[in-house]
């Protein structure tokens, strides 16, 4: 099984313009993500997918591999699909978030292992929620899974609602948050990027609901490793102060 790791990276972030090129202790964010991904032995190749010349040139300057993509893509998934079309020899595509500079290679390996099952179409990671603040954080999507370790639903709200037990839901149910790294069979990636925006996706602003609503199965693997995503300049300040 040949596996391609793709790191979507765009310059024009609404909340943090130029985020991929920001310096983190001597290295850019995108280089740190790239270097961590390269440590994963299960990835046959790693490519940064971008629509910006500055990012493209920067990646090549530090010795990485990059591909230019359209500026019209609405999501990282769409950007991954464009790159994957140019590399038909790969069986599985891993979409690695470009704003997690210290992503653990073990998480990537765990995700790839989901495809040892020939029936896996799409895969992602989940992590147990340990505190009430995290449970009610709308920026941290929650996941409901079935007995086959497949995602049933994703929501920004705490689900399920445990009637009569407010506010101590964590004492009565195991909640999971979504860790935003995806894997796709190459043919499935091509299919899902042709789907129209779905009502559930539009309601929650979560693209993975488009796949669920259209009947695709999303395999999940549980990780105990915490990820640190940099969404805003304030997030970066917190990271550098640790």
Secondary structure, DSSP 8 states (H G I E B T S, - for coil): --EEEEEEE-S--SSSTTGGG-EETTEEHHHHHHHHHHT-TT-SEEEEEES-HHHHHHHHHTT--EEE--TT-SSHHHHHHHHHHT-TT-SEEEE--TT-TT--HHHHHHHHHGGGSTT--EEEEEEE--SHHHHT-TTS-EEEE-TTSBEEEEESS-SS--TT-TT-GGGTS--EEEEEEEEEEHHHHHHHTTS---HHHHHHT-THHHHHHTT--EEEEE---------SHHHHHHHHT-
